[in-house]
Amino acid sequence: MYRLLPCLAVLVFGWTTCFSAHSQELSYFRHDHGVAKGNHPLPTDFSKDAKLLWRTALPPGHSTPCVCGDSIFLTTYRAEEKELATVALERATGKIRWKKVVPAPTIEPVHASGSPASATPACNGKQVFAFFGSYGMLCYDLDGNLLWEKKMGPFQDEFGAASSPILLDDKIILNEDHDLDNFIMAIDQRTGETVWKVPRPEFTRSYSTPLVLDRNGKKEILIAGSLQLAAYDSATGEKLWWFNGLSRIIDCTPVVHNGLIYVASWTPGGDSGERISMEPFSEALTNYDKNKNNMIAKDELPAGSPVMDRFFRIDLNQNLNLEEDEWKRHAIVFEQAQNVAVALEPGTRGSLAPQYVKWTYTRGLPTVPSSVVYDGYLTMVKDSGIVTILDIAKGEMVHQGRAEGRGNYYASLVAGDGKVYMISENGVVTVMQAGRDGKILSSHDFGQRITSSPVIDDGVMYFRTQDALYSFTKR
C-alpha cells in the first residue's frame, strides 16, 4: 500500500540530517483553533492600516496555507491539465520554492463548488504531508524530495474528499467518511506504515478534520461525523466515548477551549418543522416500485422526492436501485439528524450522559465554516452572511447581525488582536470587533472567489484566493 523512497542522507548520516534544521510546533489545519497566538497587532482596515508584503499567483485549490518554519505549503489543481500538485513557497517573499506534481491516474469527482485539492497539508518541521482523495498520502522533505507515499482513494463519494491530515506525536491521523468503507487511521510519519486503522461503518459521508483533545497529558482524537462526535484513543484507535445529536453531514472542525468542546453545524432537513424524511420501505415499494422487483430505481421516484438528489450516496452497491437495507440506513440518518451548536464536557466511556452537555443552541448555524471561540464568545457565520455570537458560559445569543459579504461562506473564522475575521465566497473579508456587540470595523473585497481559510502566524495574515496567495501585516 505504500512505497518508501530512501533518502541517501538517512542511510549515511541518520534520519535527522536528511532535513533542514527548522524546528517549530506542528502545523496543520485548525491546529490553533483559529485563534492567533501572541499579542501581535493585526489589520483593522485593509485599505488603511494593512501592508501587503507580497502576492504570489497560484493555480486554484481549496487547501488552507500550512505555515511551517520559513515555508508555506499548499496544494493546487489545474483543471484543464488535470494536474494535482503540492507547492512550497518562501514565507518571507512568497517565492515558489518547489512544486511536485501528483501522479494521479484519475481525478476524483467533486462537487461543482469543490476541488480535488481540498485537504490542507501538514508539517512537523522536517516533513510535509499532503493528502489527495485522487491518490493518497505523500510525504516530502522540506526540499521537496519524495520520501514515501501511501496510495488511497478515490473514494465512493461524488463530492470528493476534503478532510485534512493532522499530526499527533509521531503519527499522522487521517479520517475519511464517505459512502462506503469509512475509517480513521494512524500512519507512522517516518515510514508511511499503518500504525492502526479503525473502520467507522456507522457513519455516512462527512468532511470534518479531526482535532486533538489533551486531557492532563492523555491525548484523544475527536471527530465530528454524521450525527455523532466521537473520541478515540490516540495510541490504539479504540473508540472511547461519543455524543449523539449532530447534523447529518459535518463539514466544520470543532473547537476545544479551556477543556470544553464546541461544535456548530447545519445541514438541510435537520431543523424542527423543516425535516426531511423517508417513508417506511414497505410503503415506498407500494408507492414507487413500478416493475415490482422489490427495489426502487431513480426513475421510479416522484419529482421533488428528497431521495432523488441523494440517490448516489444511498445506493451503496451502485446497482442503480435502492434496496431495503440501503433505504433504511439513510432514513435513520434523516430521522436522527439535529442541527445544533453545542458545548460539551468530555466523557470517559460510552454514550455521553446528559449532564456533560453544557448547552445547545439552534439558530444561525453555519453549514461549512468552522466557528471560533475567542474572549469568551463563540462566533459563527451562516450562508448569506448572518453572524451569531454566543456567550460560551451560558450558550445565550448576545448578538445577531450581518457581515458585509453576502452569498455562501466556506472559509473558517479566525480571531486575534481583539478582532474576528470572516470571508464570503465572493471574496469579501469582514473585520468585526471581538466581543458581545459584533461591531463591524471594516470590510475588504478581494474581487476573487475565496474558499480557503485564512491563517494568522506571528502577526502575519495569509489569504488564499482562487488565483493567488496574499501576505499581509499591520502597517
Secondary structure, 3 states (H helix, E strand, C coil): CEEECCCHHHHHHCHHHHCCCCCCCCECCCCCCCECCCCCCCCCCCCCCEEEEEEEECCCCCCCCEEECCEEEEEEEECCCCEEEEEEEECCCCCEEEEEECCCCCCCCCCCCCCCCCCCCEECCCEEEEEECCCEEEEEECCCCEEEEEECCCCCCCCCCCCCCEEECCEEEEEEECCCCCEEEEEECCCCCEEEEEECCCCCCECCCCEEEEECCEEEEEEEECCEEEEEECCCCCEEEEEECCCCCCCCCCEEECCEEEEEECCCCCCCCCCCCCCCHHHHHHHHCCCCCCCEEHHHCCCCCCCHHHHHHHCCCCCCEECHHHHHHHHHHHHHCCCEEEEECCCCCEECCHHHEEEEECCCCCCCCCCEEECCEEEEEECCCEEEEEECCCCEEEEEEECCCCCCCCCCCEEECCEEEEECCCCEEEEEECCCCCCEEEEEECCCCCCCCCEEECCEEEEECCCEEEEEEEC
